[in-house]
Amino acid sequence: MRYFLLIISVLTCMSSVAQHNHGGDEENDKALFKYAPQHGGEIVAAGKYKLEIVSNPLQKEEKLLVYMLKKNDKEIALKEASAKIVVQYKDDKTDTLKMEMHNGHFVTADIDLTLPVRIFFEIQIGHKTVTASYYYEGLKKHSHENH
């Protein structure tokens, strides 16, 4: 009988916890959306700016996209700017690549994002140089062994 009462108590507690805020809170939903990166990438600090880095390792044309952001996370529409990256692979091999300007952001297809890499960014906007670094884990290999 004690176990029966214990089980009923646990189920009652779980039921009341599960019902709490099940409908969602519109204010919390808006706040979460407000701080989500606009293009689905990751945000990296870059001096007084931020970079939103979007990685698409399986794309042919746009494997790595970089958007410049103000501190308030608003995108800066770049017109006259240039960017280069130094890609450091796990074996310490490095590649220096120029990123192309495309619709106000930078893009490159010349990077292998299936592997883990550290990327060092150098962006020139007028007379200002913005730098940042970013670590990308690469595509994780999943084992499907049967035990």
GUMITI-418257 format. One record per atom (N, C-alpha, C, O): residue number from 1; residue in one letter; x, y, z; atom name. Coordinates in Angstrom, 2 decimals, always signed. Each point is the difference from the previous one (the first is absolute). Last residue first. Example, Ala and Ser with C-alpha at 12.3 -4.5 7.8 and 13.67 -1.06 7.14 Angstrom:
2
PT/2/S/+12.85/-2.25/+7.08/N
PT/2/S/+0.82/+1.19/+0.06/CA
PT/2/S/-0.77/+1.09/+0.73/C
PT/2/S/+0.51/+1.11/+0.17/O
PT/1/A/-0.22/-6.83/-0.24/N
PT/1/A/-0.89/+1.19/+0.00/CA
PT/1/A/+0.90/+1.20/+0.00/C
PT/1/A/+1.04/-0.02/+0.66/O
END
This chain:
147
PT/147/H/+26.22/-4.12/-31.32/N
PT/147/H/+0.67/-0.66/+1.14/CA
PT/147/H/-0.67/-1.28/+0.34/C
PT/147/H/+0.42/-0.69/+0.93/O
PT/146/N/+0.30/+4.17/-5.45/N
PT/146/N/-0.93/-0.85/+0.75/CA
PT/146/N/+0.76/-0.70/+1.11/C
PT/146/N/+1.07/-0.55/-0.23/O
PT/145/E/-0.05/+5.47/-2.37/N
PT/145/E/+0.39/-1.38/+0.27/CA
PT/145/E/-1.08/-0.72/+0.76/C
PT/145/E/-0.67/+0.58/+0.85/O
PT/144/H/+1.39/+4.05/-3.04/N
PT/144/H/-1.24/-0.81/-0.03/CA
PT/144/H/+0.35/-1.48/+0.21/C
PT/144/H/-0.50/-0.88/-0.70/O
PT/143/S/+2.66/+6.28/+1.50/N
PT/143/S/+0.25/-1.43/-0.13/CA
PT/143/S/-1.34/-0.74/+0.06/C
PT/143/S/-0.83/+0.28/+0.87/O
PT/142/H/+2.31/+4.91/-2.47/N
PT/142/H/-0.83/-0.81/+0.88/CA
PT/142/H/+0.26/-1.48/-0.27/C
PT/142/H/+0.03/-0.45/-1.14/O
PT/141/K/+2.55/+5.55/+0.46/N
PT/141/K/-0.21/-1.35/-0.52/CA
PT/141/K/-0.77/-0.81/+1.02/C
PT/141/K/+0.35/-0.01/+1.18/O
PT/140/K/-0.27/+5.52/-2.16/N
PT/140/K/+0.28/-1.09/+0.95/CA
PT/140/K/-0.28/-1.33/-0.68/C
PT/140/K/-1.00/-0.16/-0.70/O
PT/139/L/+2.54/+4.98/-1.47/N
PT/139/L/-1.10/-0.96/+0.05/CA
PT/139/L/+0.40/-1.14/+0.92/C
PT/139/L/+1.06/-0.59/-0.16/O
PT/138/G/+1.08/+5.35/+1.20/N
PT/138/G/-0.08/-0.89/-1.16/CA
PT/138/G/-1.21/-0.90/+0.11/C
PT/138/G/-0.79/+0.11/+0.94/O
PT/137/E/+2.26/+3.59/+2.11/N
PT/137/E/+0.26/-1.40/+0.34/CA
PT/137/E/+0.02/-0.94/-1.19/C
PT/137/E/+0.45/-1.14/+0.13/O
PT/136/Y/+0.89/+6.54/+0.58/N
PT/136/Y/-1.08/-0.80/-0.57/CA
PT/136/Y/+0.36/-1.46/+0.17/C
PT/136/Y/+1.11/-0.41/-0.36/O
PT/135/Y/+0.35/+5.62/+2.43/N
PT/135/Y/+0.30/-1.42/-0.11/CA
PT/135/Y/-1.23/-0.73/-0.52/C
PT/135/Y/-1.10/+0.16/+0.53/O
PT/134/Y/+3.25/+5.18/-0.75/N
PT/134/Y/-1.17/-0.87/+0.15/CA
PT/134/Y/+0.45/-1.44/-0.16/C
PT/134/Y/+0.79/-0.31/-0.89/O
PT/133/S/+0.89/+6.05/+1.41/N
PT/133/S/+0.31/-1.41/-0.28/CA
PT/133/S/-1.20/-0.84/+0.39/C
PT/133/S/-0.83/+0.40/+0.82/O
PT/132/A/+2.20/+5.12/-2.41/N
PT/132/A/-0.71/-0.94/+0.87/CA
PT/132/A/+0.51/-1.40/-0.30/C
PT/132/A/+0.63/-0.24/-1.03/O
PT/131/T/-0.09/+6.06/-0.32/N
PT/131/T/+0.52/-1.37/+0.06/CA
PT/131/T/-0.83/-0.82/+0.97/C
PT/131/T/-0.59/+0.52/+0.95/O
PT/130/V/+0.81/+4.39/-4.15/N
PT/130/V/-0.75/-0.76/+1.00/CA
PT/130/V/+0.52/-1.43/-0.02/C
PT/130/V/+0.11/-0.61/-1.06/O
PT/129/T/+1.49/+5.86/-0.63/N
PT/129/T/+0.19/-1.45/-0.13/CA
PT/129/T/-0.70/-0.68/+1.17/C
PT/129/T/+0.24/+0.33/+1.16/O
PT/128/K/-0.55/+4.79/-3.94/N
PT/128/K/-0.11/-0.85/+1.20/CA
PT/128/K/+0.23/-1.46/-0.35/C
PT/128/K/-0.44/-0.49/-1.04/O
PT/127/H/+0.11/+4.34/-2.01/N
PT/127/H/+1.32/-0.02/+0.66/CA
PT/127/H/+0.00/-0.89/+1.23/C
PT/127/H/+1.03/-0.10/+0.68/O
PT/126/G/-4.68/-1.00/-4.10/N
PT/126/G/+0.66/+1.30/-0.07/CA
PT/126/G/+1.39/-0.11/+0.59/C
PT/126/G/+0.82/-0.80/-0.46/O
PT/125/I/-2.54/-3.27/+1.42/N
PT/125/I/-1.11/+0.89/-0.32/CA
PT/125/I/+0.58/+1.41/+0.01/C
PT/125/I/+0.26/+0.55/+1.07/O
PT/124/Q/+1.45/-6.05/-0.97/N
PT/124/Q/+0.41/+1.39/-0.18/CA
PT/124/Q/-1.22/+0.81/-0.43/C
PT/124/Q/-0.60/-0.27/-1.05/O
PT/123/I/+1.77/-4.65/+3.75/N
PT/123/I/-0.92/+0.73/-0.87/CA
PT/123/I/+0.42/+1.46/-0.02/C
PT/123/I/+0.19/+0.62/+1.05/O
PT/122/E/+1.44/-5.86/+0.45/N
PT/122/E/+0.51/+1.37/-0.07/CA
PT/122/E/-0.84/+0.74/-1.02/C
PT/122/E/+0.07/-0.28/-1.20/O
PT/121/F/-0.11/-4.73/+4.31/N
PT/121/F/-0.59/+0.96/-0.94/CA
PT/121/F/+0.75/+1.32/+0.07/C
PT/121/F/+0.39/+0.45/+1.08/O
PT/120/F/+0.40/-6.00/+0.06/N
PT/120/F/+0.37/+1.36/+0.42/CA
PT/120/F/-0.48/+0.96/-1.08/C
PT/120/F/+0.39/-0.11/-1.16/O
PT/119/I/-1.57/-5.24/+2.82/N
PT/119/I/+0.00/+1.01/-1.06/CA
PT/119/I/+0.30/+1.36/+0.63/C
PT/119/I/-0.64/+0.41/+0.96/O
PT/118/R/+1.11/-6.09/-0.07/N
PT/118/R/-0.04/+1.29/+0.66/CA
PT/118/R/+0.15/+1.02/-1.11/C
PT/118/R/+0.90/-0.11/-0.84/O
PT/117/V/-2.86/-5.22/+0.58/N
PT/117/V/+0.90/+1.09/-0.38/CA
PT/117/V/-0.12/+1.17/+0.97/C
PT/117/V/-1.05/+0.20/+0.61/O
PT/116/P/-0.52/-5.84/-1.92/N
PT/116/P/+0.10/+1.06/+1.02/CA
PT/116/P/+1.03/+1.04/-0.44/C
PT/116/P/+1.08/-0.35/-0.47/O
PT/115/L/-3.67/-2.32/-3.40/N
PT/115/L/+1.04/-0.23/+1.02/CA
PT/115/L/-0.07/+1.08/+1.07/C
PT/115/L/-0.49/+1.10/-0.27/O
PT/114/T/-2.28/-1.00/-3.53/N
PT/114/T/-0.29/-1.34/+0.52/CA
PT/114/T/+0.98/-0.35/+1.12/C
PT/114/T/-0.25/-0.91/+0.79/O
PT/113/L/+0.22/+4.98/-3.54/N
PT/113/L/-0.63/+0.04/+1.32/CA
PT/113/L/-0.45/-1.37/+0.48/C
PT/113/L/-0.73/-0.10/+0.99/O
PT/112/D/+4.16/+2.67/-4.66/N
PT/112/D/-0.49/-1.34/+0.31/CA
PT/112/D/-0.55/+0.01/+1.43/C
PT/112/D/+0.76/-0.08/+0.96/O
PT/111/I/-0.24/+4.13/-4.91/N
PT/111/I/+0.38/-0.48/+1.32/CA
PT/111/I/-0.61/-1.38/+0.24/C
PT/111/I/-1.13/-0.27/-0.41/O
PT/110/D/+0.46/+3.75/-3.25/N
PT/110/D/+1.32/-0.63/-0.08/CA
PT/110/D/+0.49/-0.55/+1.34/C
PT/110/D/+1.20/+0.00/+0.26/O
PT/109/A/-5.17/+2.69/-1.58/N
PT/109/A/-0.26/-1.42/-0.24/CA
PT/109/A/+1.30/-0.80/+0.08/C
PT/109/A/-0.01/-1.22/-0.13/O
PT/108/T/-2.11/+6.29/+2.15/N
PT/108/T/+1.04/-0.78/-0.65/CA
PT/108/T/-0.45/-1.45/-0.15/C
PT/108/T/-0.76/-0.53/+0.81/O
PT/107/V/-0.99/+6.10/+0.58/N
PT/107/V/-0.27/-1.40/-0.26/CA
PT/107/V/+1.24/-0.66/-0.62/C
PT/107/V/+0.77/+0.64/-0.71/O
PT/106/F/-3.12/+4.24/+3.35/N
PT/106/F/+1.12/-0.73/-0.59/CA
PT/106/F/-0.33/-1.47/-0.14/C
PT/106/F/-0.76/-0.57/+0.79/O
PT/105/H/-2.64/+5.10/-1.00/N
PT/105/H/+0.69/-0.88/+0.95/CA
PT/105/H/+1.12/-0.72/-0.75/C
PT/105/H/+0.13/+0.12/-1.22/O
PT/104/G/-3.17/+2.96/-0.99/N
PT/104/G/+0.24/+0.64/+1.30/CA
PT/104/G/+0.62/-0.89/+1.07/C
PT/104/G/+0.13/+0.43/+1.14/O
PT/103/N/-1.12/-1.95/-5.75/N
PT/103/N/-1.22/+0.58/+0.60/CA
PT/103/N/+0.23/+0.52/+1.42/C
PT/103/N/-0.84/-0.20/+0.88/O
PT/102/H/+4.99/-1.94/-2.37/N
PT/102/H/-1.22/-0.43/-0.69/CA
PT/102/H/-1.20/+0.54/+0.77/C
PT/102/H/-0.26/-0.41/+1.13/O
PT/101/M/+6.16/+0.21/-1.50/N
PT/101/M/-1.15/+0.79/+0.44/CA
PT/101/M/-1.21/-0.42/-0.83/C
PT/101/M/+0.08/-0.08/-1.22/O
PT/100/E/+4.32/-3.12/+2.43/N
PT/100/E/-0.65/+0.86/-0.99/CA
PT/100/E/-1.17/+0.74/+0.63/C
PT/100/E/-0.68/-0.53/+0.87/O
PT/99/M/+5.54/-1.47/+1.28/N
PT/99/M/-1.45/-0.18/-0.07/CA
PT/99/M/-0.58/+1.00/-1.00/C
PT/99/M/+0.48/+1.13/-0.10/O
PT/98/K/+4.54/-3.61/+0.59/N
PT/98/K/-0.71/+1.27/-0.13/CA
PT/98/K/-1.49/-0.32/-0.07/C
PT/98/K/-0.41/-0.88/-0.76/O
PT/97/L/+4.53/-2.10/+3.17/N
PT/97/L/-1.03/+0.13/-1.04/CA
PT/97/L/-0.58/+1.41/+0.01/C
PT/97/L/-0.17/+0.61/+1.05/O
PT/96/T/+4.38/-4.18/+0.85/N
PT/96/T/-0.46/+1.39/+0.04/CA
PT/96/T/-0.92/+0.20/-1.19/C
PT/96/T/+0.38/-0.24/-1.14/O
PT/95/D/+1.30/-4.26/+4.22/N
PT/95/D/-0.34/+0.57/-1.31/CA
PT/95/D/-0.42/+1.44/+0.23/C
PT/95/D/-0.74/+0.29/+0.95/O
PT/94/T/+3.69/-4.49/+1.94/N
PT/94/T/-0.82/+1.21/-0.10/CA
PT/94/T/-0.23/+0.36/-1.47/C
PT/94/T/+0.82/-0.29/-0.87/O
PT/93/K/+0.68/-4.06/+4.59/N
PT/93/K/+0.04/+0.53/-1.36/CA
PT/93/K/-0.90/+1.23/-0.03/C
PT/93/K/-1.05/+0.03/+0.63/O
PT/92/D/+1.47/-2.93/+3.24/N
PT/92/D/+0.73/+1.28/-0.05/CA
PT/92/D/+0.23/+0.53/-1.41/C
PT/92/D/+0.67/+1.02/-0.16/O
PT/91/D/-3.47/-4.85/+1.59/N
PT/91/D/+1.40/-0.40/-0.20/CA
PT/91/D/+0.94/+1.21/-0.12/C
PT/91/D/+1.16/-0.15/-0.40/O
PT/90/K/-5.91/+0.74/+0.86/N
PT/90/K/+0.46/-0.72/+1.18/CA
PT/90/K/+1.48/-0.41/-0.10/C
PT/90/K/+0.70/-0.05/+1.01/O
PT/89/Y/-2.19/+4.32/-3.87/N
PT/89/Y/-0.54/-1.34/+0.17/CA
PT/89/Y/+0.65/-0.68/+1.20/C
PT/89/Y/+0.99/+0.49/+0.54/O
PT/88/Q/-1.96/+4.81/-2.16/N
PT/88/Q/+0.98/-0.89/+0.60/CA
PT/88/Q/-0.66/-1.34/+0.28/C
PT/88/Q/-0.97/-0.08/+0.76/O
PT/87/V/+0.28/+4.81/-3.91/N
PT/87/V/-0.64/-1.22/+0.49/CA
PT/87/V/+1.11/-0.92/+0.51/C
PT/87/V/+0.91/-0.37/-0.73/O
PT/86/V/-1.79/+5.84/-0.36/N
PT/86/V/+1.04/-1.02/+0.11/CA
PT/86/V/-0.66/-1.19/+0.66/C
PT/86/V/-0.53/+0.10/+1.11/O
PT/85/I/-1.57/+4.26/-4.12/N
PT/85/I/+0.01/-0.91/+1.15/CA
PT/85/I/+1.23/-0.88/-0.07/C
PT/85/I/+0.50/-0.33/-1.08/O
PT/84/K/-2.67/+5.45/-0.85/N
PT/84/K/+0.79/-1.21/-0.24/CA
PT/84/K/-0.05/-0.83/+1.27/C
PT/84/K/-0.20/+0.52/+1.10/O
PT/83/A/-2.54/+3.98/-3.67/N
PT/83/A/+0.22/-0.95/+1.09/CA
PT/83/A/+0.91/-1.11/-0.46/C
PT/83/A/-0.07/-0.47/-1.14/O
PT/82/S/-2.09/+5.93/+0.07/N
PT/82/S/+0.65/-1.22/-0.48/CA
PT/82/S/+0.26/-0.90/+1.20/C
PT/82/S/+0.09/+0.46/+1.13/O
PT/81/A/-3.36/+4.17/-2.93/N
PT/81/A/+0.71/-0.75/+1.03/CA
PT/81/A/+0.65/-1.21/-0.64/C
PT/81/A/-0.38/-0.43/-1.09/O
PT/80/E/-3.40/+4.28/-0.03/N
PT/80/E/+1.43/+0.05/-0.28/CA
PT/80/E/+0.74/-0.67/+1.14/C
PT/80/E/+0.33/+0.65/+1.00/O
PT/79/K/-4.93/-1.08/-0.78/N
PT/79/K/+0.14/+0.38/-1.41/CA
PT/79/K/+1.47/-0.04/-0.40/C
PT/79/K/+0.36/-0.67/-0.97/O
PT/78/L/-4.02/-1.43/+5.04/N
PT/78/L/+1.34/+0.35/-0.44/CA
PT/78/L/+0.00/+0.35/-1.49/C
PT/78/L/-0.63/-0.68/-0.81/O
PT/77/A/-2.99/+0.67/+4.95/N
PT/77/A/+0.03/-0.26/-1.44/CA
PT/77/A/+1.34/+0.49/-0.53/C
PT/77/A/+0.20/+1.20/-0.20/O
PT/76/I/-1.58/-2.97/+5.19/N
PT/76/I/+0.61/+1.13/-0.70/CA
PT/76/I/+0.05/-0.39/-1.48/C
PT/76/I/+0.61/-1.00/-0.37/O
PT/75/E/-4.00/-0.76/+4.60/N
PT/75/E/+0.94/-0.29/-1.09/CA
PT/75/E/+0.50/+1.29/-0.64/C
PT/75/E/-0.76/+0.94/-0.19/O
PT/74/K/-0.80/-1.58/+5.40/N
PT/74/K/-0.54/+0.41/-1.30/CA
PT/74/K/+1.06/-0.21/-1.07/C
PT/74/K/+1.17/+0.34/+0.21/O
PT/73/D/-0.72/-1.02/+4.70/N
PT/73/D/-0.31/-1.15/-0.85/CA
PT/73/D/-0.68/+0.37/-1.32/C
PT/73/D/-0.53/-0.88/-0.68/O
PT/72/N/+2.59/+3.79/+4.13/N
PT/72/N/-1.42/-0.27/+0.26/CA
PT/72/N/-0.54/-1.12/-0.89/C
PT/72/N/-1.21/-0.19/-0.09/O
PT/71/K/+5.73/+1.75/-0.34/N
PT/71/K/-0.14/-0.54/+1.36/CA
PT/71/K/-1.46/-0.35/+0.33/C
PT/71/K/-0.26/-0.91/+0.79/O
PT/70/K/+1.36/+0.77/-5.92/N
PT/70/K/+0.29/+1.00/+1.02/CA
PT/70/K/-0.17/-0.66/+1.37/C
PT/70/K/-0.47/-1.14/+0.08/O
PT/69/L/+1.84/-1.77/-4.48/N
PT/69/L/-1.09/+0.51/+0.82/CA
PT/69/L/+0.50/+1.11/+0.90/C
PT/69/L/+1.16/+0.02/+0.42/O
PT/68/M/+0.07/-3.23/-5.20/N
PT/68/M/+0.47/+0.96/+1.00/CA
PT/68/M/-1.22/+0.56/+0.73/C
PT/68/M/-1.00/+0.35/-0.61/O
PT/67/Y/+1.71/-5.28/-1.96/N
PT/67/Y/-0.77/+1.25/+0.05/CA
PT/67/Y/+0.59/+0.88/+1.09/C
PT/67/Y/+0.26/-0.48/+1.11/O
PT/66/V/+1.16/-4.13/-4.27/N
PT/66/V/+0.30/+0.86/+1.14/CA
PT/66/V/-0.76/+1.30/-0.15/C
PT/66/V/+0.11/+0.69/-1.01/O
PT/65/L/+0.23/-6.26/-0.90/N
PT/65/L/-0.52/+1.35/-0.18/CA
PT/65/L/+0.29/+0.79/+1.27/C
PT/65/L/-0.09/-0.54/+1.10/O
PT/64/L/+1.53/-4.38/-3.80/N
PT/64/L/+0.20/+0.86/+1.16/CA
PT/64/L/-0.48/+1.40/-0.35/C
PT/64/L/+0.46/+0.60/-0.97/O
PT/63/K/-1.17/-4.06/-2.14/N
PT/63/K/+0.33/-0.83/+1.16/CA
PT/63/K/+0.13/+0.81/+1.26/C
PT/63/K/-0.38/-0.46/+1.09/O
PT/62/E/-1.60/+0.95/-6.10/N
PT/62/E/+0.05/+0.85/+1.19/CA
PT/62/E/+0.25/-0.83/+1.25/C
PT/62/E/-0.90/-0.19/+0.82/O
PT/61/E/+0.88/-1.86/-5.27/N
PT/61/E/+0.30/+1.41/-0.25/CA
PT/61/E/+0.23/+0.81/+1.27/C
PT/61/E/+0.93/+0.81/+0.05/O
PT/60/K/-2.04/-5.58/+0.01/N
PT/60/K/+1.09/+0.19/-0.95/CA
PT/60/K/+0.44/+1.45/-0.07/C
PT/60/K/+1.20/+0.29/+0.01/O
PT/59/Q/-3.37/-3.10/+4.35/N
PT/59/Q/-0.32/+0.86/-1.14/CA
PT/59/Q/+1.20/+0.09/-0.94/C
PT/59/Q/+1.14/-0.13/+0.45/O
PT/58/L/-1.24/-2.13/+3.89/N
PT/58/L/-0.38/-0.83/-1.14/CA
PT/58/L/-0.41/+0.81/-1.23/C
PT/58/L/-0.32/-0.58/-1.04/O
PT/57/P/+1.65/+2.52/+5.42/N
PT/57/P/+1.08/-0.85/-0.52/CA
PT/57/P/-0.35/-0.82/-1.23/C
PT/57/P/+0.90/-0.41/-0.73/O
PT/56/N/-2.34/+4.99/+3.16/N
PT/56/N/-0.78/-0.96/-0.80/CA
PT/56/N/+0.98/-0.98/-0.64/C
PT/56/N/+0.30/+0.13/-1.18/O
PT/55/S/-0.62/+4.15/+5.20/N
PT/55/S/+0.77/-1.05/-0.68/CA
PT/55/S/-0.95/-1.00/-0.65/C
PT/55/S/-0.96/-0.47/+0.62/O
PT/54/V/+1.21/+5.83/+1.44/N
PT/54/V/-0.90/-1.06/-0.44/CA
PT/54/V/+0.82/-1.02/-0.78/C
PT/54/V/+0.61/+0.33/-1.02/O
PT/53/I/+0.05/+4.05/+4.66/N
PT/53/I/+0.67/-0.96/-0.87/CA
PT/53/I/-0.96/-1.14/-0.28/C
PT/53/I/-0.47/-0.68/+0.91/O
PT/52/E/+0.64/+6.08/+0.85/N
PT/52/E/-0.85/-1.18/-0.01/CA
PT/52/E/+0.57/-0.94/-1.05/C
PT/52/E/+0.07/+0.34/-1.18/O
PT/51/L/+2.25/+3.77/+4.25/N
PT/51/L/-0.14/-0.74/-1.25/CA
PT/51/L/-1.02/-1.10/+0.21/C
PT/51/L/+0.01/-0.69/+1.02/O
PT/50/K/+1.06/+5.83/+1.36/N
PT/50/K/-0.21/-1.44/+0.14/CA
PT/50/K/-0.03/-0.60/-1.39/C
PT/50/K/-0.31/+0.69/-0.98/O
PT/49/Y/+2.65/+4.09/+3.36/N
PT/49/Y/-0.99/-0.63/-0.86/CA
PT/49/Y/-0.22/-1.44/+0.44/C
PT/49/Y/+0.62/-0.49/+0.95/O
PT/48/K/+2.70/+3.41/+0.88/N
PT/48/K/-1.27/+0.69/+0.26/CA
PT/48/K/-1.14/-0.52/-0.88/C
PT/48/K/-1.12/+0.52/+0.04/O
PT/47/G/+4.87/-3.91/+0.44/N
PT/47/G/+0.23/+1.38/+0.41/CA
PT/47/G/-1.32/+0.67/+0.33/C
PT/47/G/-0.78/-0.53/+0.79/O
PT/46/A/-0.06/-3.76/-2.08/N
PT/46/A/+1.05/+0.51/-0.89/CA
PT/46/A/+0.24/+1.47/+0.31/C
PT/46/A/-0.40/+0.88/-0.77/O
PT/45/A/-2.42/-5.86/+2.49/N
PT/45/A/+0.42/+1.38/+0.28/CA
PT/45/A/+1.15/+0.37/-0.93/C
PT/45/A/+0.90/-0.80/-0.26/O
PT/44/V/-4.78/-2.84/-0.92/N
PT/44/V/+1.37/+0.08/+0.50/CA
PT/44/V/+0.33/+1.48/+0.20/C
PT/44/V/-0.28/+0.82/-0.87/O
PT/43/I/-4.21/-4.48/-0.11/N
PT/43/I/+0.49/+1.35/+0.19/CA
PT/43/I/+1.37/-0.05/+0.65/C
PT/43/I/+0.23/-0.73/+0.97/O
PT/42/E/-3.07/-2.82/-4.38/N
PT/42/E/+0.53/+0.20/+1.34/CA
PT/42/E/+0.61/+1.39/+0.08/C
PT/42/E/+0.60/+0.48/-0.97/O
PT/41/G/-4.84/-2.03/-2.38/N
PT/41/G/+1.41/-0.31/+0.24/CA
PT/41/G/+0.38/+0.13/+1.47/C
PT/41/G/-0.85/-0.04/+0.89/O
PT/40/G/-3.43/+1.01/-3.44/N
PT/40/G/+0.15/-1.35/+0.52/CA
PT/40/G/+1.43/-0.41/+0.29/C
PT/40/G/+0.29/-1.19/+0.19/O
PT/39/H/-2.09/+5.57/-1.63/N
PT/39/H/+0.18/-0.93/-1.12/CA
PT/39/H/+0.24/-1.44/+0.46/C
PT/39/H/+0.37/-0.86/-0.80/O
PT/38/Q/-1.15/+4.49/+3.95/N
PT/38/Q/-0.93/+0.27/-1.09/CA
PT/38/Q/+0.09/-1.03/-1.13/C
PT/38/Q/-1.01/-0.33/-0.62/O
PT/37/P/+2.04/-0.64/+5.92/N
PT/37/P/+0.69/+0.58/-1.16/CA
PT/37/P/-0.93/+0.05/-1.21/C
PT/37/P/-0.73/-0.95/-0.27/O
PT/36/A/-1.31/+1.25/+5.18/N
PT/36/A/+0.46/-1.04/-0.92/CA
PT/36/A/+0.71/+0.66/-1.17/C
PT/36/A/-0.47/+1.03/-0.50/O
PT/35/Y/-1.81/+1.31/+4.12/N
PT/35/Y/+1.42/-0.24/+0.17/CA
PT/35/Y/+0.54/-1.13/-0.89/C
PT/35/Y/+1.18/-0.31/+0.05/O
PT/34/K/-5.83/+1.63/-0.08/N
PT/34/K/+0.75/+1.25/-0.12/CA
PT/34/K/+1.49/-0.25/+0.04/C
PT/34/K/+0.76/+0.65/-0.72/O
PT/33/F/-3.86/-4.14/+1.58/N
PT/33/F/+0.15/+0.26/-1.42/CA
PT/33/F/+0.85/+1.24/-0.23/C
PT/33/F/+0.77/+0.06/-0.96/O
PT/32/L/-1.90/-1.17/+5.39/N
PT/32/L/+0.90/-1.01/-0.55/CA
PT/32/L/+0.27/+0.26/-1.48/C
PT/32/L/+1.13/-0.12/-0.46/O
PT/31/A/-4.28/+2.86/+2.59/N
PT/31/A/+1.35/+0.28/+0.50/CA
PT/31/A/+1.00/-0.99/-0.56/C
PT/31/A/+1.11/+0.38/-0.38/O
PT/30/K/-5.68/-1.04/-0.57/N
PT/30/K/+0.52/+1.16/-0.73/CA
PT/30/K/+1.42/+0.31/+0.43/C
PT/30/K/+0.85/+0.32/-0.83/O
PT/29/D/-3.09/-3.72/+3.16/N
PT/29/D/+0.24/-0.43/-1.37/CA
PT/29/D/+0.59/+1.14/-0.82/C
PT/29/D/+0.94/-0.22/-0.77/O
PT/28/N/-2.34/+1.16/+5.15/N
PT/28/N/+1.23/-0.78/+0.00/CA
PT/28/N/+0.34/-0.48/-1.41/C
PT/28/N/+1.17/+0.00/-0.38/O
PT/27/E/-5.23/+2.29/+0.92/N
PT/27/E/+1.12/+0.90/+0.26/CA
PT/27/E/+1.32/-0.74/-0.02/C
PT/27/E/+0.98/+0.48/-0.57/O
PT/26/E/-5.00/-2.99/+0.15/N
PT/26/E/+0.28/+0.78/-1.20/CA
PT/26/E/+1.18/+0.94/+0.19/C
PT/26/E/+0.81/+0.17/-0.91/O
PT/25/D/-1.63/-4.92/+3.20/N
PT/25/D/-0.15/+1.38/+0.42/CA
PT/25/D/+0.43/+0.87/-1.17/C
PT/25/D/+1.16/-0.03/-0.41/O
PT/24/G/-3.14/-5.33/+0.98/N
PT/24/G/+1.02/+0.93/-0.46/CA
PT/24/G/-0.33/+1.41/+0.45/C
PT/24/G/-1.16/+0.35/+0.18/O
PT/23/G/-1.21/-4.58/+0.84/N
PT/23/G/-0.48/+0.76/-1.15/CA
PT/23/G/+1.05/+0.94/-0.56/C
PT/23/G/-0.20/+0.56/-1.07/O
PT/22/H/+0.79/-3.29/+5.03/N
PT/22/H/-0.02/-0.84/-1.19/CA
PT/22/H/-0.43/+0.76/-1.23/C
PT/22/H/+0.32/-0.42/-1.12/O
PT/21/N/+0.57/+1.51/+6.13/N
PT/21/N/+0.47/+0.75/-1.16/CA
PT/21/N/+0.02/-0.84/-1.28/C
PT/21/N/+0.87/+0.20/-0.85/O
PT/20/H/-1.83/-3.15/+4.86/N
PT/20/H/+0.46/+1.37/+0.20/CA
PT/20/H/+0.56/+0.56/-1.30/C
PT/20/H/+0.93/-0.57/-0.57/O
PT/19/Q/-2.38/-4.00/+1.12/N
PT/19/Q/-1.03/+0.94/-0.40/CA
PT/19/Q/+0.44/+1.44/+0.15/C
PT/19/Q/-0.59/+0.89/-0.61/O
PT/18/A/+3.38/-4.53/+1.97/N
PT/18/A/-0.17/-0.06/-1.45/CA
PT/18/A/-1.03/+1.02/-0.48/C
PT/18/A/+0.11/+0.51/-1.12/O
PT/17/V/+0.57/-1.10/+5.77/N
PT/17/V/+1.17/+0.63/-0.61/CA
PT/17/V/-0.16/+0.05/-1.51/C
PT/17/V/+0.34/+1.02/-0.61/O
PT/16/S/-3.62/-3.30/+3.07/N
PT/16/S/-0.11/+1.44/+0.24/CA
PT/16/S/+1.19/+0.74/-0.59/C
PT/16/S/-0.17/+1.12/-0.47/O
PT/15/S/+0.13/-5.83/+0.18/N
PT/15/S/-1.11/+0.55/-0.77/CA
PT/15/S/-0.09/+1.51/+0.18/C
PT/15/S/-0.21/+0.73/-0.97/O
PT/14/M/+3.28/-3.21/+3.54/N
PT/14/M/+0.44/+0.09/-1.39/CA
PT/14/M/-1.08/+0.64/-0.86/C
PT/14/M/+0.31/+0.78/-0.91/O
PT/13/C/-1.35/-1.64/+5.42/N
PT/13/C/+1.01/+1.05/-0.12/CA
PT/13/C/+0.44/+0.18/-1.44/C
PT/13/C/+0.13/+1.13/-0.48/O
PT/12/T/-3.03/-4.69/+1.39/N
PT/12/T/-0.70/+1.28/+0.20/CA
PT/12/T/+0.98/+1.16/-0.15/C
PT/12/T/-0.32/+1.00/-0.64/O
PT/11/L/+2.07/-5.36/+0.54/N
PT/11/L/-0.75/+0.30/-1.22/CA
PT/11/L/-0.74/+1.32/+0.11/C
PT/11/L/-0.09/+0.75/-0.98/O
PT/10/V/+2.33/-2.32/+4.81/N
PT/10/V/+0.97/+0.35/-1.04/CA
PT/10/V/-0.73/+0.38/-1.30/C
PT/10/V/+0.34/+1.00/-0.63/O
PT/9/S/-2.97/-2.61/+4.19/N
PT/9/S/+0.58/+1.30/+0.34/CA
PT/9/S/+0.96/+0.47/-1.09/C
PT/9/S/-0.04/+1.17/-0.40/O
PT/8/I/-1.78/-5.52/+0.05/N
PT/8/I/-1.04/+1.01/-0.23/CA
PT/8/I/+0.55/+1.39/+0.27/C
PT/8/I/-0.28/+0.93/-0.76/O
PT/7/I/+3.08/-4.52/+1.81/N
PT/7/I/-0.15/+0.12/-1.45/CA
PT/7/I/-1.04/+1.05/-0.34/C
PT/7/I/+0.21/+0.80/-0.91/O
PT/6/L/+0.32/-1.86/+5.44/N
PT/6/L/+1.20/+0.67/-0.50/CA
PT/6/L/-0.10/+0.23/-1.50/C
PT/6/L/+0.32/+1.08/-0.49/O
PT/5/L/-3.66/-3.61/+2.59/N
PT/5/L/-0.12/+1.41/+0.35/CA
PT/5/L/+1.20/+0.80/-0.51/C
PT/5/L/-0.16/+1.14/-0.44/O
PT/4/F/+0.31/-5.79/-0.14/N
PT/4/F/-1.10/+0.53/-0.79/CA
PT/4/F/-0.17/+1.49/+0.27/C
PT/4/F/-0.16/+0.78/-0.94/O
PT/3/Y/+3.20/-3.16/+3.53/N
PT/3/Y/+0.51/+0.20/-1.34/CA
PT/3/Y/-1.06/+0.60/-0.91/C
PT/3/Y/+0.29/+0.85/-0.85/O
PT/2/R/-1.51/-2.09/+5.22/N
PT/2/R/+0.89/+1.17/+0.04/CA
PT/2/R/+0.53/+0.30/-1.40/C
PT/2/R/+0.09/+1.17/-0.39/O
PT/1/M/-2.69/-5.03/+1.04/N
PT/1/M/-0.82/+1.19/+0.00/CA
PT/1/M/+0.86/+1.26/+0.00/C
PT/1/M/-0.34/+1.00/-0.63/O
END
